[in-house]
Amino acid sequence: MTTITIGYARCSTDKQDLAAQKAALEKLGVRPDRIYTDHGLTGTNRERPGLDQALAAARTGDTLVVPKLDRLARSVPDARAIADALIARGVKLALGSSVYDPSDPMGKMFFNILATFAEFEADLIRMRTREGMAIARAKGKLRGKSPKLSDKQQKELRRMHETGEYSISDLAEVFTVSRPTVYRTLGRQSPAA
């Protein structure tokens, strides 16, 4: 029976590029047509069609190759669920160049330790992000998007709306904004005096 290596790569945002992960997988011996990917999906999102395809493609004796554990799972329970699925099918897991046999007690221990560190790292990143946003908000640097219309334009839009002669679509066309922007502007601004 011929065993194959199947690769999986994932990036969290659409702005990130999978090229480096794909190159790393190819360097580890995975053929390009055997690399499955998820783009713009976080590790905490269990809906990962590329991962599901990679797992479905793996057969007994095959090896699933992932550049790093945090590309596979961001929580210990998720990593264990994936490992259990691999064990049930007789598939080995390679994290980079290290192959872990989750059915082996030593391999299982190392895998669980790595999964714990991946989850810890993800938690730290979330905590730092929240702290940074709170500091920026306190300094007045995090205010959200600026309104599309100036204060003067908002007052004029409200005035025109109050005349009853302009529909929301008319106002959107006159001010070259979307209908939701018109509704937000009308909801946000106090009536013109």
N, C-alpha and C positions, 0 to 999 in steps of 0.2 A: 504494500500500500504506500502510495506517495503522499508525503506530508507537505503541506504548503505553509507559508507565512502570509498572514493577512494583516494589513496595516490599518490603523485608525488615527485620524488627526482631527482636531477641533479647535476653533477659535471663537471667542466670546462675542466679538462685535464684527459688524460688516466691514469696519475700517481695517481690521487686522488681516494679515495675509497668511495663507497656509503653506506658502512655498518652502519656508525653512523646515517646517515639520515634514512635508513630503520628501524633501531632499534628505533629511535625517533617516526617514523610513527606508528610502531607496538605498542609502548607504548601509543600512542594517540588513539588506538583502530582500526587501519587499519589492515585488514587481509593481510598476506604476498602475497597472490595471487591477491590482489587488488592494489598492488603498481606498478606503472609504472615509468620507469626510462629513463634518457638520460645520456650517459656517454661520456665525451670528447667533449661536446657541450657547447659553451658559452651562457650566458643568452641573449646576443645581437643577437645571431643567431636565427632567428625565425623558422628555419627548425628544429623542435624538435619532432621527431616521437613519443617519449614516452609521451610527453605532449598532442599531438594530440590524442593518444590512450586513455589517462586518460580523456580528455574532451569528447571523443566519448562514453566512458563507463558511464559517469555521466548522470543520469536521473532526472527529476523533483523531488525535495525534497531531493536529495542526497547532500552530502557534499564533496567537494574536499579539501583534507588536504595536506598542504605543510609545511615542517619544518620551513622555513623562507621565507619571500617575495622575497629575492634576488635569491632564487632557482627557483622561478616562472618567474620573469621578472627583467630586469636590467634597464628598462626605463619606465617613466610614461606613454607614449603612448601605449607601449606594455601591461603594467599592466591594463590600462583602457580597451584596446581591449579584453583582457581575461576576465575582470570583466563584460564587456558588453555581451560577449558570455555566461557567467554564468547566468546573469540576464535573458537573453532571454530564457534560458532553465530551469529557476527556480532552479538553483543549488546554494547552499551556499558555502562560502569559509572559511576554517579554516587555520589560520597562527599559527602554533604551537597549543596551546590549546584554542586560542581565535577565535571564530567564527564571521565572518563579513558577514552581509547580504548586498551586494552591492546595493540592491534595496532600503534599508532603508537610509534616508538622513544622519544619524549619522554614520552608517556603511560605507557609500560611502565616507564621509569626512575622516574618519580614514584610510580607504584603500588608498585614494589619498595622504594623508600625508605620510603614510608608503612607498608608491611607490616613492614619491619625495625623501625621505631619501635614499632609495635603489639606485636610480639613482645617487644621489649626492655622495654616498659612492663609487659607481663604477667609477664615474668621478675622484674622489680623487685618487683612486688606479691607474688609467691610468696616471694621472698627475705625481704622485710620481714615477711610473715606468719610464716614459719618462725622468724625472729629474735625476733619478739614473743612467740611461743609458748614458745621456749626460755627467754627472760627470765622470763616468767610462771611457767613450770614451776620454774625455779631459785628463785624467790621463794616457791614453794609456793602460788601463786594458781591454778594450772591442774592440778586434781586429777581431773577427770572428774566424772561425775554422783555425787551422794551416794546411798548405799544407801537403798532405799525403807523398810527396816525399821531400827529403832533396835537398838543392841547387845543390849539386853534382849530385844527381840522375836526377834532372830536366835538367841539362846541358847535361847529357849523353842521356837522352830520346830525347832531341831536336837534338843532333848530329846524333843519330841513325835514327831519322825521316828524317833528311835532306839527308841522303845517298840514300833514296828512296828504300832501300831494305826491309824495315819493314812496314807492314800495321799498322793501328791503333789497330786492334785486336792483332797483334803480340806484339806490345809495351805494351798493357794492360796485356798480359800474362807474358811477361818477367819481368815487374815491379810489378806484382800481384796487379794491380789496375783496376778500371772499365774503360770502354771506355770514359765515360764523364770526368773522371779525366785526362785522356791523352789529350783530347781536351782542357780542362781548362788549363792544364800545357803548352800546345803549344801556347795557346792564351795569356797567362799571361807572359811568359818568352821571353825576347828579344833574337834574333838569336845568336847562339854561334859564337864567333869571331875566 
